[in-house]
């Protein structure tokens, strides 16, 4: 099912999630006014869609999705953050651009349901998250699906990596999990060499 954001359809679908205290990032298939499909993630805050990120790098081989062409950041309260959907975390540009726009946290919604022979990608995802964190001085929070279907497996690569590359929390393989960590998301000044001061 594809959802149109511009018509207000997404806001209507998300209305039951409205909260004054909880902000939701939700992945979905978006249909644009022109009929193009995008793998997108919306930020839903206080009953309104406050922004949408469209995946920049759709599936490696073949995809029904168009590539997004914007690299937005979002601000909720004092937190400025970016969203990088799944495969986008394997490319340096999105994280670098978001960090340069003030993002201190990158959220990575992921759906790694793959054929069993290719399904164990949790270590590769963690390596990508550590690289994103250290290179861009940001916290990286990945949320992945977990489980098996008749043809697909997802071991789950959910985790929280702090700005120094330390893995604060990591989901257990093939098991639903809730990860919680205290984060320091305040911007740090940078010296001329690029090192944190």
N, C-alpha and C positions, 0 to 999 in steps of 0.2 A: 504494500500500500504506500503510495507516494502522497506527500502532504505539501500543500502550497502555503508558504509562509506569508506572502504578500496579501493574500485574501483574508487573513485572520484565522484560517483553518487550524494552524498549529496552536495558536493561543486557545482556541476553543477545545482542542483535544487535551491540552495540558491544564485546563482550568481546575480540575479536581486536585492538582498538586500545589495549587497556590498556597503560599505561606509567607508570613512576615519575617520568619527567621531562617528558613532553609532555601538556599539557591540550588537549582537542579541543572545539571548538564545532561542533555538527552540526545543520543544519536538517532537518526532517522533518515529515510529516503525522502529527499526534497524534490518537488517538481516545480520548475520555474514557470513564469508566465509564458515562455516560449516552448514549453513542453520538454525541456531538457531535465534529465535526472542527475542529482548530486548526492553523494554520500556526505551528509551534513551533521553538525552538532549544534544544538541551540542552547542558549543560556536563558533560563526561565527564572525570573526574580520578581518577587512580590506580585505575582499574578500576570506578568507581562513577559513576552519574549524580548529581551534586551539586545540580542545579537545572535548571529549565525556564522559559523565557520564551515566552509566547504572544503572537503578533502582536496589537497593539491595534487597528490600522486595516487590516482585510483589503482586498482589491481595491476600487478606487474605484467601479466600476459594479455588479458582480455577483460574489459569491463563495460557494463552498460552505463556507467557513470561518466559524466563530463568532469574535467579537472576544474577545481576552483581557481580563482585568480586574485584573491585578496588574502592578506595576512593580518587580520584584525587582532587587537587585544581588547579585553573587557575589564571593566572596573565595577566591583561590588564592595561597597564600604571603602575600606582603606586598601583592599587587595586589588592589584592589577595583575591579570593572568591571561595566558593564551591557551588555545586548544589545538592539539595536533592529533589528528585521527590516525591511529594504527600505523600503516606503512609510512606516513609522513615523518614519523620519528626516526626513520633511517636516513633522512636527508638533513644536512646541517642548516640550510637556509631558513626554513620556517622558524626554528628555535632562535637563531641568531637575530632575525628581524624582530621577533616578538620581544626578545630581551632588550633590543635597542630602543623599543617603544615603551619600555618600563615594566614589562612583565617580570614578576619575581617567582611565579609558579607556572608550570606548564601541565595541563591536564591532558592525558592521553587515553581517550576511550578506544577500546580495542575489541575486536571480535575475531579471535584466531581459530575458529573452527576449520580444521584442515583434515585431509585424508590421513589416516593413522601413520603412514610412513613419513609424513612431513610435519606431524603435529607438535613435536617437542621443540617449541621455539621460545620457551620461557627464558632460557639462558641468554639467547640472542637479544630478546626484548630488554632484559635487565642490563646488558652491556650497552645497548642503545640509550637507555635511560640514564645510566651513569655518565656516559659521554655527553649527553645533552645537559645534564646538571653541571658538570665540571666546566665544560666549554663556555656555558652561558651564565654561570653563577645563578642558577635557578633551582628551585625544588621541582621534582618531576613526580607526578602522581598518575599512575597507570591503573585503569580499571578494565579488566578483561572478563570474558565469559568463561565458564568452566563446565565440563561435562562431555557426554557422548551422545551421538545420534546413531542411526543405522550406518551412516557413511563417514561421519566426521568426529573428530576428537579435539577438545581444547583442554590442555593441561592447566591453563590459567597462568597469566603472567602479571597479575595485579601486584603492585608494590609502590612503596614510597621511598624516594631517594632524595637525600638532602643536597644542598648546594655544593657541598664538598665531595659528593660522590658516595657518601655512606648510605648503605641500604638500611633504612630505619624499620621498614616492615616489608614482608614478602609473603604472599599467599602460599598456602600449601598446595602441592600438585593434586589435580583432580578433586579438589574439595572446595566447596563454597566457604568464603571467609570474609570477615569484616576487619579491615585494617584501620588503625587509629594511631596518630603520631602528633606530637607537638612540633610546630614548625616555626622557624624564624624566617618570615617572608619580607622583612623590612629591606628596602634597597640598601646596598652597600656602595660606598664611594670607590671609584677605581683610580689607581695611579696611572701614570703615563705608560708604564710597562704592561698594563692590563691586569695587574695583580690587585686583589682586594686589599683595601687599607684597613 
